[in-house]
Amino acid sequence: MKFESVLLGLFSLLLVSCSGGDEVSQPKPSGYFRIDMPEHQYTTLDTAVLPFTFDYAECARCLVDRKSDTAIWVVVQYPQQNASIEMLYKPTADSAALSNLMLADKKFVEFHYQKASGVRTRDFRELGARENVSGLFYDIDGKDVACPFHYWMTDGSHHFARATLYFNFTPNNDSVQPVIDYIREDAMRMVKSFDWR
C-alpha cells in the first residue's frame, strides 16, 4: 500500500511538472503555398502555318513548330506556372488514318489509368464547341497523374489535333490544383473558340 502511494505521488508530481505555464509546441498541419493567378484575358492565334485558329491566354506564350509536312506542334507555355499545353496537329488522308489517330489517342489516355483516381470524359458538343469541331475532353484526376487533362479534336475527315497539359516538374496535383483549374478554364476557351479553316 505504501509503495502504491509513493508511485501515485510521483505520477502526480510528474503531471504537475509537465503542465507548467510554458506552452507545449504542437506540429503545424501541412499546407500548400498560395498561388495567385492573373485575370483571364485572351488573344487569337491566327497564323497561315496552321489550318485552324483558337483563343489562348494573354499571359501565355504560343510557339508553333512545323516538324514536317505531316506534323505541327503548338505549345502554349505558361512561364509563371512552369506549365504548358502541348498540341500536336496531323492532317488525315482518309477515315482509316483518322481512326488510327483516335485509337492511338485512346491508348494514350488509358496509359494514365494506372495512376488516375478517376477519368471524366466530355464530348465537345457538351462544352459548346463549334459545329465543325468534334472531340473529347478528358479530366484525369489523381495526385500523381502526369497530365491532369487531355483533349482531341477533329473535323471528321481531314484534320486531327490533340492537346495535353504538362508541368515542367514532377507535380503533386493536390498542391497545384489552383493552377490546373486556371489552365483548364483557358483550355475550355480554346475548345469553344477552336475553328478549322
C-alpha positions as a LaTeX table, in Angstrom:
\begin{tabular}{lrrr}
\hline
Residue & $x$ (\AA) & $y$ (\AA) & $z$ (\AA) \\
\hline
Met1 & 0.00 & 0.00 & 0.00 \\
Lys2 & 2.83 & 2.35 & 0.87 \\
Phe3 & 4.53 & 1.61 & $-2.45$ \\
Glu4 & 1.34 & 2.42 & $-4.36$ \\
Ser5 & 1.01 & 5.74 & $-2.52$ \\
Val6 & 4.59 & 6.70 & $-3.37$ \\
Leu7 & 4.06 & 5.71 & $-7.02$ \\
Leu8 & 0.83 & 7.72 & $-7.20$ \\
Gly9 & 2.60 & 10.71 & $-5.65$ \\
Leu10 & 5.44 & 10.51 & $-8.17$ \\
Phe11 & 3.00 & 10.23 & $-11.05$ \\
Ser12 & 1.04 & 13.27 & $-9.75$ \\
Leu13 & 4.30 & 15.22 & $-9.42$ \\
Leu14 & 5.23 & 14.31 & $-12.97$ \\
Leu15 & 1.85 & 15.50 & $-14.29$ \\
Val16 & 2.06 & 18.78 & $-12.38$ \\
Ser17 & 5.60 & 19.46 & $-13.59$ \\
Cys18 & 4.62 & 18.84 & $-17.25$ \\
Ser19 & 1.61 & 21.16 & $-17.09$ \\
Gly20 & 3.63 & 24.27 & $-16.24$ \\
Gly21 & 2.96 & 27.73 & $-17.67$ \\
Asp22 & 5.08 & 27.10 & $-20.78$ \\
Glu23 & 3.10 & 26.13 & $-23.86$ \\
Val24 & 3.87 & 22.81 & $-25.41$ \\
Ser25 & 4.68 & 23.24 & $-29.10$ \\
Gln26 & 2.39 & 21.42 & $-31.48$ \\
Pro27 & 3.27 & 20.39 & $-35.02$ \\
Lys28 & 1.60 & 22.56 & $-37.65$ \\
Pro29 & $-0.69$ & 20.89 & $-40.14$ \\
Ser30 & 0.81 & 20.54 & $-43.60$ \\
Gly31 & $-0.40$ & 23.03 & $-46.16$ \\
Tyr32 & 0.38 & 24.38 & $-49.59$ \\
Phe33 & 1.67 & 27.75 & $-50.67$ \\
Arg34 & $-0.76$ & 30.31 & $-52.03$ \\
Ile35 & $-0.86$ & 30.61 & $-55.82$ \\
Asp36 & $-2.14$ & 33.90 & $-57.24$ \\
Met37 & $-3.27$ & 33.66 & $-60.84$ \\
Pro38 & $-3.70$ & 36.52 & $-63.32$ \\
Glu39 & $-7.12$ & 37.51 & $-64.63$ \\
His40 & $-8.24$ & 35.58 & $-67.71$ \\
Gln41 & $-7.70$ & 37.58 & $-70.89$ \\
Tyr42 & $-7.41$ & 36.09 & $-74.35$ \\
Thr43 & $-5.97$ & 36.69 & $-77.79$ \\
Thr44 & $-6.42$ & 34.71 & $-81.01$ \\
Leu45 & $-3.75$ & 32.52 & $-82.58$ \\
Asp46 & $-4.25$ & 33.03 & $-86.30$ \\
Thr47 & $-1.29$ & 32.12 & $-88.49$ \\
Ala48 & $-1.07$ & 30.85 & $-92.08$ \\
Val49 & 1.04 & 27.90 & $-90.88$ \\
Leu50 & $-1.95$ & 26.33 & $-89.10$ \\
Pro51 & $-5.22$ & 25.10 & $-90.61$ \\
Phe52 & $-7.09$ & 26.29 & $-87.50$ \\
Thr53 & $-7.45$ & 29.21 & $-85.12$ \\
Phe54 & $-8.18$ & 29.40 & $-81.39$ \\
Asp55 & $-8.05$ & 31.77 & $-78.44$ \\
Tyr56 & $-5.31$ & 31.42 & $-75.82$ \\
Ala57 & $-4.40$ & 33.29 & $-72.64$ \\
Glu58 & $-2.53$ & 36.57 & $-72.99$ \\
Cys59 & $-0.29$ & 35.60 & $-70.07$ \\
Ala60 & 0.95 & 32.60 & $-72.10$ \\
Arg61 & 3.40 & 32.36 & $-74.99$ \\
Cys62 & 2.38 & 30.44 & $-78.08$ \\
Leu63 & 5.06 & 28.66 & $-80.12$ \\
Val64 & 4.42 & 26.95 & $-83.46$ \\
Asp65 & 6.93 & 24.37 & $-84.71$ \\
Arg66 & 6.43 & 22.64 & $-88.05$ \\
Lys67 & 8.16 & 19.29 & $-87.63$ \\
Ser68 & 7.31 & 18.05 & $-91.13$ \\
Asp69 & 4.59 & 18.26 & $-93.75$ \\
Thr70 & 2.56 & 15.89 & $-91.62$ \\
Ala71 & 3.02 & 17.21 & $-88.08$ \\
Ile72 & 2.90 & 20.61 & $-86.42$ \\
Trp73 & 3.45 & 21.23 & $-82.71$ \\
Val74 & 1.74 & 24.15 & $-81.00$ \\
Val75 & 2.96 & 24.81 & $-77.46$ \\
Val76 & 1.08 & 27.25 & $-75.23$ \\
Gln77 & 3.57 & 28.00 & $-72.46$ \\
Tyr78 & 2.69 & 29.37 & $-69.04$ \\
Pro79 & 6.10 & 30.60 & $-67.80$ \\
Gln80 & 4.93 & 31.76 & $-64.35$ \\
Gln81 & 3.22 & 28.43 & $-63.67$ \\
Asn82 & 6.02 & 26.34 & $-65.24$ \\
Ala83 & 3.42 & 24.51 & $-67.34$ \\
Ser84 & 2.36 & 24.16 & $-70.95$ \\
Ile85 & $-0.43$ & 22.85 & $-73.13$ \\
Glu86 & 1.24 & 20.88 & $-75.90$ \\
Met87 & $-0.82$ & 20.35 & $-79.03$ \\
Leu88 & 0.05 & 18.07 & $-81.94$ \\
Tyr89 & $-1.74$ & 18.57 & $-85.27$ \\
Lys90 & $-1.76$ & 15.95 & $-88.03$ \\
Pro91 & $-3.64$ & 16.05 & $-91.33$ \\
Thr92 & $-5.55$ & 12.88 & $-92.20$ \\
Ala93 & $-5.79$ & 11.46 & $-95.71$ \\
Asp94 & $-8.78$ & 9.22 & $-95.09$ \\
Ser95 & $-11.09$ & 7.80 & $-92.43$ \\
Ala96 & $-8.69$ & 4.89 & $-91.71$ \\
Ala97 & $-5.87$ & 7.34 & $-90.83$ \\
Leu98 & $-8.25$ & 9.32 & $-88.64$ \\
Ser99 & $-9.40$ & 6.14 & $-86.87$ \\
Asn100 & $-5.77$ & 5.16 & $-86.21$ \\
Leu101 & $-5.03$ & 8.56 & $-84.66$ \\
Met102 & $-8.13$ & 8.35 & $-82.48$ \\
Leu103 & $-7.18$ & 4.82 & $-81.36$ \\
Ala104 & $-3.63$ & 5.94 & $-80.51$ \\
Asp105 & $-5.07$ & 8.82 & $-78.51$ \\
Lys106 & $-7.38$ & 6.45 & $-76.61$ \\
Lys107 & $-4.38$ & 4.28 & $-75.69$ \\
Phe108 & $-2.52$ & 7.41 & $-74.52$ \\
Val109 & $-5.33$ & 8.23 & $-72.09$ \\
Glu110 & $-5.69$ & 4.62 & $-70.95$ \\
Phe111 & $-1.98$ & 4.58 & $-70.07$ \\
His112 & $-2.76$ & 7.17 & $-67.38$ \\
Tyr113 & $-5.44$ & 4.99 & $-65.78$ \\
Gln114 & $-2.84$ & 3.25 & $-63.60$ \\
Lys115 & $-2.16$ & 6.49 & $-61.66$ \\
Ala116 & $-5.62$ & 8.05 & $-62.00$ \\
Ser117 & $-8.24$ & 8.04 & $-59.27$ \\
Gly118 & $-10.88$ & 8.85 & $-61.88$ \\
Val119 & $-11.33$ & 9.91 & $-65.51$ \\
Arg120 & $-14.24$ & 12.03 & $-66.71$ \\
Thr121 & $-14.94$ & 12.31 & $-70.43$ \\
Arg122 & $-16.97$ & 15.10 & $-72.01$ \\
Asp123 & $-17.99$ & 15.49 & $-75.62$ \\
Phe124 & $-17.15$ & 18.80 & $-77.30$ \\
Arg125 & $-20.84$ & 19.38 & $-78.03$ \\
Glu126 & $-21.47$ & 19.50 & $-74.26$ \\
Leu127 & $-18.70$ & 22.09 & $-73.93$ \\
Gly128 & $-20.11$ & 24.46 & $-76.57$ \\
Ala129 & $-17.64$ & 23.83 & $-79.40$ \\
Arg130 & $-18.38$ & 24.99 & $-82.93$ \\
Glu131 & $-20.37$ & 22.73 & $-85.27$ \\
Asn132 & $-17.39$ & 21.79 & $-87.45$ \\
Val133 & $-15.30$ & 20.69 & $-84.43$ \\
Ser134 & $-15.88$ & 17.40 & $-82.66$ \\
Gly135 & $-13.79$ & 15.75 & $-79.99$ \\
Leu136 & $-13.46$ & 14.57 & $-76.41$ \\
Phe137 & $-12.12$ & 16.28 & $-73.29$ \\
Tyr138 & $-10.65$ & 14.06 & $-70.55$ \\
Asp139 & $-10.23$ & 15.23 & $-66.96$ \\
Ile140 & $-7.72$ & 12.83 & $-65.40$ \\
Asp141 & $-7.94$ & 13.04 & $-61.62$ \\
Gly142 & $-5.25$ & 11.85 & $-59.25$ \\
Lys143 & $-2.42$ & 13.16 & $-57.15$ \\
Asp144 & 0.33 & 11.62 & $-59.28$ \\
Val145 & $-1.04$ & 11.74 & $-62.85$ \\
Ala146 & 1.36 & 13.25 & $-65.38$ \\
Cys147 & $-1.29$ & 15.12 & $-67.34$ \\
Pro148 & $-4.38$ & 16.36 & $-65.46$ \\
Phe149 & $-6.35$ & 16.91 & $-68.67$ \\
His150 & $-6.15$ & 15.92 & $-72.29$ \\
Tyr151 & $-8.35$ & 16.52 & $-75.33$ \\
Trp152 & $-8.52$ & 15.82 & $-79.02$ \\
Met153 & $-10.45$ & 17.43 & $-81.84$ \\
Thr154 & $-11.22$ & 16.68 & $-85.49$ \\
Asp155 & $-13.33$ & 17.87 & $-88.38$ \\
Gly156 & $-14.26$ & 14.24 & $-89.04$ \\
Ser157 & $-12.34$ & 13.90 & $-92.29$ \\
His158 & $-9.11$ & 15.85 & $-92.90$ \\
His159 & $-7.78$ & 17.17 & $-89.60$ \\
Phe160 & $-6.84$ & 15.81 & $-86.17$ \\
Ala161 & $-5.24$ & 17.58 & $-83.20$ \\
Arg162 & $-4.68$ & 16.56 & $-79.60$ \\
Ala163 & $-3.56$ & 18.63 & $-76.61$ \\
Thr164 & $-2.28$ & 17.82 & $-73.13$ \\
Leu165 & $-1.38$ & 19.84 & $-70.04$ \\
Tyr166 & 2.14 & 19.17 & $-68.75$ \\
Phe167 & 4.17 & 20.64 & $-65.91$ \\
Asn168 & 7.92 & 21.14 & $-66.22$ \\
Phe169 & 8.42 & 19.45 & $-62.85$ \\
Thr170 & 7.04 & 16.40 & $-61.08$ \\
Pro171 & 3.79 & 17.81 & $-59.75$ \\
Asn172 & 1.81 & 16.95 & $-56.69$ \\
Asn173 & $-1.55$ & 17.68 & $-58.27$ \\
Asp174 & $-3.10$ & 18.40 & $-54.88$ \\
Ser175 & $-0.74$ & 21.33 & $-54.36$ \\
Val176 & $-1.03$ & 22.75 & $-57.90$ \\
Gln177 & $-4.80$ & 22.26 & $-58.22$ \\
Pro178 & $-5.42$ & 26.04 & $-58.50$ \\
Val179 & $-3.04$ & 26.14 & $-61.48$ \\
Ile180 & $-4.73$ & 23.11 & $-63.08$ \\
Asp181 & $-8.16$ & 24.73 & $-62.64$ \\
Tyr182 & $-6.92$ & 28.04 & $-64.06$ \\
Ile183 & $-5.34$ & 26.44 & $-67.16$ \\
Arg184 & $-8.39$ & 24.15 & $-67.60$ \\
Glu185 & $-10.52$ & 27.29 & $-67.92$ \\
Asp186 & $-8.15$ & 28.52 & $-70.64$ \\
Ala187 & $-8.38$ & 25.11 & $-72.34$ \\
Met188 & $-12.17$ & 25.37 & $-72.33$ \\
Arg189 & $-11.85$ & 28.74 & $-74.07$ \\
Met190 & $-9.52$ & 27.08 & $-76.62$ \\
Val191 & $-12.12$ & 24.34 & $-77.22$ \\
Lys192 & $-15.03$ & 26.77 & $-77.62$ \\
Ser193 & $-13.10$ & 29.11 & $-79.94$ \\
Phe194 & $-11.33$ & 26.39 & $-81.98$ \\
Asp195 & $-12.20$ & 26.61 & $-85.68$ \\
Trp196 & $-10.91$ & 24.78 & $-88.74$ \\
Arg197 & $-10.08$ & 26.89 & $-91.78$ \\
\hline
\end{tabular}
